[in-house]
Amino acid sequence: MIANFKNVLLNHYADFSGRARRREFWLFVLANFIIGFVLNAIQWADGYGAYMSYTLNSAVSGSYGTAGLFSFLGLAGKVAYAASIVYGLATIVPTLALNVRRLHDIGKSGHLLWLWLLLFVPLLNLLALIVLGILFIVWYCTDSQPGDNQYGPNPKGVGDYGNSHDDAPFAQPQEWTQEPQVQTPPTPLDYPQP
């Protein structure tokens, strides 16, 4: 997972061309989730919970204080808060690039990501969120188009029955693609006569 995450960030940071496998996409999503969870857990443990408690108590009592989030966070929480903002900004471009390459892998145009702008249209945003969410999850879970497509070669390295790429980590071994040898049972004429 770490090697895949580094590969996306270092080798394909702003690479909007080519194709990305399901494995590459979902491991990157998992790594982003874990990093975000850890950064948020540090913030929560270091005072964000106290801040939320303070704001809820202020809302219930009707006396709104002027204390902000940073007044409740300790050093670790402030560092985690800043790190989460920097991390989020730093991963916008590779996340978009990976989404485009994943859509390319199933033969769809990366321009379909513009559909997410429908979330900013009043009265359509909830419907767009549900429909687009389901549609994109189905697309992201769809297997690669076999063989080459207009966006490049199959990243799995298989699909054209014999057109396997040497750098593909999961290409089928040559002996799997050969026809099995069928042995016929011996007939009575095959045995020596007495």
C-alpha positions as CSV (number, residue, x, y, z in Angstrom):
1,M,0.0,0.0,0.0
2,I,2.8,2.4,0.9
3,A,4.6,1.7,-2.4
4,N,1.4,2.3,-4.4
5,F,0.8,5.6,-2.5
6,K,4.4,6.8,-3.2
7,N,4.0,5.8,-6.8
8,V,0.9,7.9,-7.3
9,L,2.4,10.9,-5.5
10,L,5.9,10.8,-6.9
11,N,5.6,9.2,-10.4
12,H,2.1,10.2,-11.4
13,Y,1.5,13.5,-9.4
14,A,-0.1,15.4,-12.3
15,D,-0.3,12.6,-14.8
16,F,-3.8,12.9,-16.4
17,S,-2.9,10.6,-19.3
18,G,-2.9,6.8,-19.3
19,R,-4.8,4.3,-17.2
20,A,-5.0,3.3,-13.5
21,R,-6.0,-0.1,-12.2
22,R,-8.7,-0.6,-9.6
23,R,-6.0,-1.7,-7.2
24,E,-4.0,1.5,-7.6
25,F,-7.1,3.7,-7.1
26,W,-8.5,1.9,-4.1
27,L,-5.2,1.6,-2.3
28,F,-4.7,5.4,-2.7
29,V,-8.2,6.0,-1.4
30,L,-7.4,3.7,1.6
31,A,-4.1,5.5,2.3
32,N,-5.9,8.9,2.2
33,F,-8.5,7.7,4.6
34,I,-6.0,6.3,7.0
35,I,-3.9,9.5,7.0
36,G,-7.0,11.7,7.4
37,F,-8.3,9.5,10.2
38,V,-5.0,9.8,12.1
39,L,-4.7,13.5,11.7
40,N,-8.3,14.0,12.8
41,A,-7.9,11.7,15.8
42,I,-4.9,13.7,16.9
43,Q,-6.9,16.9,16.7
44,W,-9.8,15.4,18.6
45,A,-7.6,13.9,21.3
46,D,-5.8,17.2,21.7
47,G,-8.8,19.5,22.3
48,Y,-11.1,19.5,19.3
49,G,-13.6,17.6,21.4
50,A,-13.4,20.2,24.2
51,Y,-14.0,22.9,21.5
52,M,-17.1,21.1,20.2
53,S,-18.4,20.7,23.8
54,Y,-17.8,24.4,24.4
55,T,-19.7,25.5,21.3
56,L,-22.6,23.1,22.1
57,N,-22.8,24.4,25.7
58,S,-22.7,28.0,24.4
59,A,-25.5,27.3,22.0
60,V,-27.7,25.7,24.6
61,S,-27.1,28.4,27.2
62,G,-27.4,31.2,24.7
63,S,-24.1,32.8,25.7
64,Y,-21.7,32.7,22.8
65,G,-18.1,33.0,23.7
66,T,-15.4,34.3,21.5
67,A,-13.0,31.4,22.0
68,G,-11.9,29.8,18.7
69,L,-10.7,26.3,17.8
70,F,-7.0,27.2,18.2
71,S,-7.5,28.3,21.8
72,F,-8.5,24.7,22.7
73,L,-5.9,22.8,20.7
74,G,-2.5,22.0,22.2
75,L,0.7,21.9,20.1
76,A,0.0,18.4,18.7
77,G,-3.5,19.4,17.7
78,K,-2.4,22.6,16.0
79,V,0.4,20.7,14.1
80,A,-2.1,18.0,13.1
81,Y,-4.6,20.7,12.0
82,A,-2.0,22.5,9.9
83,A,-0.8,19.2,8.5
84,S,-4.3,18.2,7.5
85,I,-4.7,21.4,5.6
86,V,-1.3,21.1,3.8
87,Y,-1.9,17.5,3.1
88,G,-5.4,18.1,1.6
89,L,-4.0,20.9,-0.6
90,A,-1.0,18.8,-1.7
91,T,-3.2,15.8,-2.7
92,I,-5.8,17.6,-4.8
93,V,-3.9,17.3,-8.0
94,P,-2.8,13.7,-7.7
95,T,-6.3,12.7,-6.6
96,L,-7.9,14.4,-9.6
97,A,-5.2,12.8,-11.9
98,L,-5.9,9.3,-10.4
99,N,-9.6,9.7,-10.9
100,V,-9.1,10.7,-14.6
101,R,-6.8,7.8,-15.2
102,R,-9.2,5.4,-13.5
103,L,-12.0,6.6,-15.8
104,H,-9.7,6.1,-18.7
105,D,-9.1,2.5,-17.6
106,I,-12.7,1.7,-18.2
107,G,-12.9,3.6,-21.5
108,K,-14.6,6.8,-20.1
109,S,-13.4,10.3,-20.6
110,G,-11.9,12.2,-17.7
111,H,-14.1,15.1,-18.5
112,L,-16.9,13.3,-16.7
113,L,-15.5,14.6,-13.4
114,W,-17.0,18.0,-14.4
115,L,-20.4,16.5,-13.5
116,W,-19.5,17.0,-9.9
117,L,-20.0,20.7,-10.4
118,L,-23.8,19.9,-10.4
119,L,-23.4,19.8,-6.6
120,F,-23.3,23.6,-6.7
121,V,-26.6,23.9,-8.5
122,P,-29.4,24.6,-5.9
123,L,-32.2,22.1,-5.7
124,L,-30.1,19.6,-7.8
125,N,-27.3,19.1,-5.4
126,L,-28.8,16.3,-3.3
127,L,-30.0,14.4,-6.3
128,A,-26.7,14.9,-8.0
129,L,-24.8,13.7,-5.0
130,I,-26.8,10.5,-4.8
131,V,-26.9,9.7,-8.5
132,L,-23.3,10.7,-9.2
133,G,-22.0,9.0,-6.1
134,I,-23.6,5.7,-7.1
135,L,-22.5,6.1,-10.7
136,F,-18.9,6.9,-9.9
137,I,-18.6,4.1,-7.3
138,V,-19.9,1.6,-10.0
139,W,-17.4,3.0,-12.5
140,Y,-14.5,2.9,-10.0
141,C,-15.3,-0.8,-9.2
142,T,-15.6,-1.8,-12.8
143,D,-12.8,-4.0,-14.2
144,S,-10.4,-2.7,-16.8
145,Q,-11.2,-2.7,-20.5
146,P,-9.3,-5.7,-21.9
147,G,-6.5,-4.9,-24.2
148,D,-5.4,-1.4,-25.3
149,N,-7.9,1.4,-25.6
150,Q,-7.7,5.0,-26.8
151,Y,-6.1,6.1,-23.5
152,G,-3.2,3.6,-23.5
153,P,-2.2,-0.1,-22.9
154,N,-4.0,-2.1,-20.2
155,P,-2.1,-1.6,-16.9
156,K,-2.7,-5.2,-16.0
157,G,-0.7,-6.2,-19.0
158,V,-3.2,-8.8,-20.1
159,G,-6.3,-8.8,-22.1
160,D,-5.3,-9.3,-25.8
161,Y,-4.4,-13.0,-25.3
162,G,-0.7,-13.0,-25.7
163,N,-0.2,-9.2,-25.7
164,S,1.3,-9.1,-22.2
165,H,3.7,-6.4,-21.1
166,D,6.9,-7.3,-19.3
167,D,6.5,-4.7,-16.6
168,A,3.0,-5.9,-15.5
169,P,3.1,-7.3,-12.0
170,F,0.2,-9.6,-12.5
171,A,0.7,-10.8,-16.0
172,Q,-0.2,-14.5,-16.6
173,P,2.8,-16.9,-16.9
174,Q,3.3,-18.3,-20.3
175,E,2.4,-21.8,-19.3
176,W,-1.1,-20.7,-18.3
177,T,-1.8,-19.5,-21.9
178,Q,-0.7,-22.7,-23.6
179,E,-3.3,-25.4,-24.4
180,P,-3.2,-28.4,-22.1
181,Q,-1.9,-31.7,-23.5
182,V,-4.7,-34.2,-23.5
183,Q,-3.6,-37.8,-22.9
184,T,-5.7,-40.5,-24.4
185,P,-6.2,-43.8,-22.5
186,P,-4.3,-46.8,-23.9
187,T,-6.2,-49.1,-26.2
188,P,-5.8,-52.9,-26.2
189,L,-3.6,-52.7,-29.3
190,D,-1.0,-50.6,-27.3
191,Y,-0.2,-53.6,-25.0
192,P,2.4,-56.2,-26.2
193,Q,0.8,-59.4,-27.5
194,P,1.8,-62.8,-25.9
